[in-house]
């Protein structure tokens, strides 16, 4: 009965058509498979479930600031290894690997730019660099961009994406909470607006300092925002947590954030807030950067 047997021919490897890597992305929320170019057009928001993908600082710069207006500051500042920290790997090795992988030198990018032609100072954190952890250099860069806003008399925008303080630097990372908070107090005394944008995730020492000290707190939809993580809290109190605990919508309902803004509307809404602030309290004309280096006391 050989006529029922189908001869199987091996496929020539040269004839195989493999799909190139990186063309498609799966949504973590609804598992929809999305063409990457289409996702970019949608500002990295899932067209099916509206899930906001985690994106990098360079992409936020493109979304938030006027084209070509961004000028980076403190790009040269790098972390050291003050504690000679080592767990499964040396901190210095992890840091250098993060630099090589991301092309960044730290977990925050700072500078100046324009939002709908309004001059602003900006700090944009990047979770891809060691989980957006707040080390001493992150604190220095945030402090310096606040000082830049004070010097030029322009509004400040900080976009947070962080897993918290950087354990590899011990108490030095925790000191950045006090440093940045004190700087923001000076900004408030000067009457300069500060808008804090909270993305997924914003946790730990970042939440406990500059992320929650804004004049306005904006959250992206579905972002995890809190100090300790839900699992740690649940284990500590021994109780089940409410549905959606520590998500943007839960925090809005309980008064911890002022508004949730879809990424498509982020730039226009922030521009409107800045115009409101500047109409209520007109500021002197923005000063050009002086290029003056800051002293240790000023930091």
Backbone torsions as a table, in degrees:
resi	resn	phi	psi	omega
1	UNK	NA	44.9	-175.8
2	UNK	-67.4	-19.8	-176.4
3	UNK	-71.3	-12.5	175.8
4	UNK	-86.5	-8.3	-178.3
5	UNK	-94.5	125.3	-179.2
6	UNK	-97.3	126.6	-179.6
7	UNK	-73.6	127.2	178.9
8	UNK	-95.6	122.9	178.5
9	UNK	-101.9	134.0	178.9
10	UNK	-66.5	139.5	179.4
11	UNK	-79.4	129.4	177.8
12	UNK	-68.1	124.2	-179.3
13	UNK	-53.3	-29.6	-179.3
14	UNK	-68.9	-22.3	-177.7
15	UNK	-89.8	-8.7	-179.2
16	UNK	-69.3	137.4	178.6
17	UNK	-111.1	103.1	-178.8
18	UNK	-95.9	145.1	179.3
19	UNK	-78.5	128.8	179.2
20	UNK	-59.2	144.9	178.8
21	UNK	-67.3	147.1	171.3
22	UNK	84.0	5.7	-179.9
23	UNK	-83.2	-27.9	-176.0
24	UNK	-126.1	149.6	-179.4
25	UNK	-131.7	137.6	177.3
26	UNK	-98.2	131.8	178.2
27	UNK	-71.9	128.3	-179.9
28	UNK	-68.2	-21.5	-175.3
29	UNK	-88.2	-50.4	-175.0
30	UNK	-113.3	-1.5	-179.9
31	UNK	65.4	14.0	175.3
32	UNK	-63.5	137.8	176.5
33	UNK	-92.6	121.8	-171.9
34	UNK	-121.8	135.8	175.2
35	UNK	-66.0	127.7	-171.1
36	UNK	-59.6	-39.6	179.4
37	UNK	-63.5	-36.8	178.2
38	UNK	-68.2	-38.0	178.7
39	UNK	-63.8	-39.3	177.8
40	UNK	-61.8	-41.2	178.3
41	UNK	-63.5	-30.4	-179.8
42	UNK	-87.6	12.7	-178.1
43	UNK	58.2	37.2	175.6
44	UNK	61.6	42.7	174.3
45	UNK	-120.6	128.4	-176.9
46	UNK	-61.6	125.5	-178.8
47	UNK	-70.6	-15.7	-178.5
48	UNK	-92.1	-50.2	-173.7
49	UNK	-113.4	-1.8	178.7
50	UNK	71.0	16.5	177.0
51	UNK	-64.7	131.8	178.4
52	UNK	-89.1	111.2	178.6
53	UNK	-67.1	148.6	173.5
54	UNK	-73.0	128.0	-177.2
55	UNK	-126.5	172.3	-174.0
56	UNK	-94.1	168.6	-177.4
57	UNK	-60.4	-38.7	-179.5
58	UNK	-62.0	-36.2	179.4
59	UNK	-72.1	-36.4	175.6
60	UNK	-66.4	-36.0	177.0
61	UNK	-60.6	-43.3	178.9
62	UNK	-65.2	-37.9	-177.2
63	UNK	-74.8	-41.0	-168.9
64	UNK	-90.9	-36.8	-171.7
65	UNK	-102.6	152.9	175.8
66	UNK	-59.4	143.1	-176.3
67	UNK	-57.5	128.5	176.6
68	UNK	76.6	4.0	-175.8
69	UNK	-90.3	-16.7	-173.7
70	UNK	-75.6	131.4	174.9
71	UNK	-126.8	113.3	-175.5
72	UNK	-73.4	145.1	174.3
73	UNK	-122.5	156.8	176.1
74	UNK	56.3	32.5	-178.0
75	UNK	-68.2	-20.9	-174.7
76	UNK	-84.5	-14.5	-171.5
77	UNK	-73.6	129.3	-179.2
78	UNK	-127.9	153.8	176.8
79	UNK	-77.3	152.2	170.8
80	UNK	-111.4	-171.9	179.8
81	UNK	-120.9	74.1	-171.6
82	UNK	-64.2	-24.5	-176.8
83	UNK	-103.3	1.5	-172.9
84	UNK	48.1	48.7	-172.2
85	UNK	-72.4	141.1	177.3
86	UNK	-150.6	129.5	168.1
87	UNK	-118.7	-106.4	173.5
88	UNK	-76.1	-21.7	175.4
89	UNK	-142.7	160.4	175.8
90	UNK	-68.3	143.1	176.2
91	UNK	-58.1	-41.9	-179.2
92	UNK	-61.1	-36.3	178.4
93	UNK	-69.0	-41.9	178.4
94	UNK	-63.4	-41.9	-179.2
95	UNK	-63.5	-47.2	-179.3
96	UNK	-64.4	-35.3	177.0
97	UNK	-65.7	-38.2	178.4
98	UNK	-66.7	-39.7	177.5
99	UNK	-61.0	-45.3	-178.4
100	UNK	-66.6	-40.0	-176.3
101	UNK	-72.3	-42.0	-172.7
102	UNK	-97.1	-22.1	-174.2
103	UNK	79.3	4.0	178.0
104	UNK	-100.8	164.0	175.4
105	UNK	-106.0	-11.7	177.6
106	UNK	-157.8	175.0	-175.1
107	UNK	-84.2	7.4	175.0
108	UNK	-141.8	141.1	174.5
109	UNK	-112.3	129.2	-177.7
110	UNK	-122.8	159.2	178.1
111	UNK	166.8	-161.7	177.7
112	UNK	-125.3	159.4	178.5
113	UNK	-171.2	-164.8	179.1
114	UNK	-130.9	139.8	172.0
115	UNK	-116.3	108.0	-175.5
116	UNK	52.0	47.2	176.3
117	UNK	73.0	8.7	177.0
118	UNK	-97.9	124.5	179.6
119	UNK	-66.2	133.5	178.4
120	UNK	-142.0	155.2	166.4
121	UNK	-101.4	138.7	-174.5
122	UNK	-133.3	146.4	169.5
123	UNK	-130.5	122.4	-176.2
124	UNK	-124.4	115.4	-178.7
125	UNK	-80.5	156.3	-177.0
126	UNK	-131.3	110.9	-176.1
127	UNK	-67.4	-21.5	-178.2
128	UNK	-69.0	-16.8	179.1
129	UNK	-97.3	100.1	178.8
130	UNK	49.0	43.2	176.8
131	UNK	64.9	25.7	-179.9
132	UNK	60.9	25.9	-175.1
133	UNK	-68.0	144.9	-176.6
134	UNK	-92.4	99.0	174.1
135	UNK	-98.1	-172.8	-176.6
136	UNK	-63.9	-35.9	-179.6
137	UNK	-71.5	-36.1	174.3
138	UNK	-59.3	-43.8	177.8
139	UNK	-62.1	-41.4	178.6
140	UNK	-63.7	-45.5	-178.0
141	UNK	-66.6	-39.9	176.8
142	UNK	-64.3	-44.0	179.4
143	UNK	-61.1	-41.5	-178.2
144	UNK	-70.5	-33.8	178.5
145	UNK	-73.2	-29.5	173.1
146	UNK	-65.8	-43.6	177.4
147	UNK	-62.5	-35.5	177.6
148	UNK	-64.7	-40.8	176.5
149	UNK	-63.1	-39.2	177.4
150	UNK	-65.6	-44.7	-178.0
151	UNK	-63.7	-44.2	-176.1
152	UNK	-91.2	-5.8	179.9
153	UNK	57.7	54.3	179.6
154	UNK	-128.9	156.4	178.3
155	UNK	-63.5	159.7	-179.3
156	UNK	-118.7	135.4	173.5
157	UNK	-124.3	125.6	172.6
158	UNK	-122.2	125.9	177.2
159	UNK	-106.3	118.1	-173.7
160	UNK	-101.2	139.9	172.7
161	UNK	-153.0	99.0	-167.9
162	UNK	-153.4	145.0	172.5
163	UNK	-89.8	-0.3	177.8
164	UNK	117.5	-163.7	-178.4
165	UNK	-66.7	151.3	-177.7
166	UNK	-86.3	108.3	-174.9
167	UNK	-60.1	-25.7	-177.3
168	UNK	-66.5	-17.3	-178.7
169	UNK	-110.4	7.4	173.3
170	UNK	54.2	-134.5	-175.2
171	UNK	-65.4	-22.8	178.4
172	UNK	-61.9	-35.7	177.4
173	UNK	-70.8	-36.8	179.6
174	UNK	-67.3	-30.3	179.3
175	UNK	-63.8	-21.2	-178.7
176	UNK	-68.7	-22.5	177.8
177	UNK	-64.5	-46.4	-179.8
178	UNK	-68.2	-40.5	-178.1
179	UNK	-61.1	-51.0	-177.1
180	UNK	-68.9	-34.9	178.9
181	UNK	-65.3	-41.1	178.3
182	UNK	-64.2	-39.6	178.4
183	UNK	-63.4	-41.0	-179.8
184	UNK	-67.5	-28.7	175.2
185	UNK	-63.2	-38.5	177.1
186	UNK	-65.6	-37.0	178.5
187	UNK	-64.6	-41.8	178.8
188	UNK	-64.5	-40.6	178.8
189	UNK	-62.5	-32.0	180.0
190	UNK	-80.8	-5.2	178.7
191	UNK	73.6	24.8	179.8
192	UNK	-95.7	132.1	-177.3
193	UNK	-70.1	142.7	176.0
194	UNK	-130.2	118.7	178.4
195	UNK	-109.1	124.8	-179.6
196	UNK	-105.9	126.5	179.3
197	UNK	-109.5	123.8	-175.4
198	UNK	-107.1	118.9	-178.8
199	UNK	-114.4	179.7	-176.3
200	UNK	-91.0	117.7	-5.3
201	UNK	-100.4	159.4	168.7
202	UNK	-127.8	106.0	-171.1
203	UNK	-140.7	175.2	173.2
204	UNK	62.9	-143.5	-175.4
205	UNK	-62.4	-26.2	176.5
206	UNK	-65.1	-45.2	176.7
207	UNK	-64.3	-36.2	-176.5
208	UNK	-78.1	4.2	178.9
209	UNK	-136.4	-113.9	-167.6
210	UNK	-65.9	-25.1	-177.0
211	UNK	-65.7	-28.8	-176.5
212	UNK	-111.9	24.2	-179.7
213	UNK	-116.4	21.7	-177.8
214	UNK	-80.3	165.9	169.0
215	UNK	-74.5	-32.1	174.6
216	UNK	-134.2	135.8	176.7
217	UNK	-112.5	114.4	178.9
218	UNK	-104.9	135.9	174.9
219	UNK	-120.1	143.7	170.1
220	UNK	-77.9	152.0	179.8
221	UNK	-56.9	135.3	173.9
222	UNK	72.5	8.8	-177.3
223	UNK	-71.6	141.6	173.0
224	UNK	-82.9	120.0	-176.8
225	UNK	-134.1	124.6	179.4
226	UNK	176.3	-177.1	176.7
227	UNK	-94.9	-80.5	172.6
228	UNK	-81.3	153.8	-179.1
229	UNK	-72.9	158.7	-179.0
230	UNK	-56.5	-39.1	-179.2
231	UNK	-64.1	-41.6	179.3
232	UNK	-65.2	-42.8	-179.8
233	UNK	-63.8	-43.9	-179.9
234	UNK	-61.4	-41.4	178.9
235	UNK	-67.7	-33.0	-177.6
236	UNK	-73.3	-46.7	-175.6
237	UNK	-90.5	-13.5	177.8
238	UNK	67.6	28.4	-179.7
239	UNK	-133.1	153.6	174.5
240	UNK	-71.6	143.0	-178.6
241	UNK	-91.7	153.8	179.7
242	UNK	-62.1	154.0	177.3
243	UNK	-57.9	135.7	178.8
244	UNK	73.2	15.9	-178.4
245	UNK	-55.2	132.4	179.0
246	UNK	69.2	10.7	172.5
247	UNK	-90.4	159.5	-175.4
248	UNK	-49.6	-45.9	-175.7
249	UNK	-64.2	-38.6	177.5
250	UNK	-65.9	-43.3	-179.5
251	UNK	-67.4	-36.5	176.6
252	UNK	-63.4	-42.9	180.0
253	UNK	-63.1	-31.7	-177.3
254	UNK	-101.4	10.5	170.7
255	UNK	81.5	17.2	-179.1
256	UNK	-90.0	-21.6	172.6
257	UNK	-126.7	157.6	-175.5
258	UNK	-88.8	-34.2	-174.6
259	UNK	-160.6	147.9	171.9
260	UNK	-105.8	126.8	-176.8
261	UNK	-124.5	128.1	175.8
262	UNK	-63.8	144.5	-176.4
263	UNK	-58.5	-31.6	179.1
264	UNK	-64.3	-25.2	-175.7
265	UNK	-108.3	3.1	-172.1
266	UNK	-60.2	-49.1	-177.2
267	UNK	-64.0	-47.5	-176.8
268	UNK	-66.0	-36.6	-179.9
269	UNK	-70.4	-41.3	177.9
270	UNK	-65.4	-40.6	177.6
271	UNK	-59.3	-41.3	178.0
272	UNK	-63.7	-40.2	178.0
273	UNK	-64.7	-41.9	179.9
274	UNK	-63.3	-41.1	178.2
275	UNK	-63.4	-38.3	177.9
276	UNK	-62.5	-48.8	179.6
277	UNK	-59.6	-45.8	-175.8
278	UNK	-71.5	-26.8	175.4
279	UNK	-72.0	-39.7	-179.5
280	UNK	-71.7	-34.1	-176.3
281	UNK	-140.2	79.3	-177.5
282	UNK	-56.2	136.7	-178.9
283	UNK	-103.5	155.9	172.7
284	UNK	-59.9	158.3	178.8
285	UNK	-56.0	134.4	-177.9
286	UNK	-56.5	134.3	-179.7
287	UNK	-86.4	146.7	174.8
288	UNK	-70.7	155.8	178.1
289	UNK	-62.7	138.8	-178.4
290	UNK	-88.8	-22.4	-176.9
291	UNK	78.7	3.8	-179.6
292	UNK	-70.4	132.7	177.9
293	UNK	-80.8	140.8	-176.4
294	UNK	-84.6	147.1	176.5
295	UNK	-83.6	167.3	178.2
296	UNK	-61.2	-35.4	-179.5
297	UNK	-67.1	-36.6	-179.7
298	UNK	-70.1	-29.9	178.1
299	UNK	-74.0	NA	NA
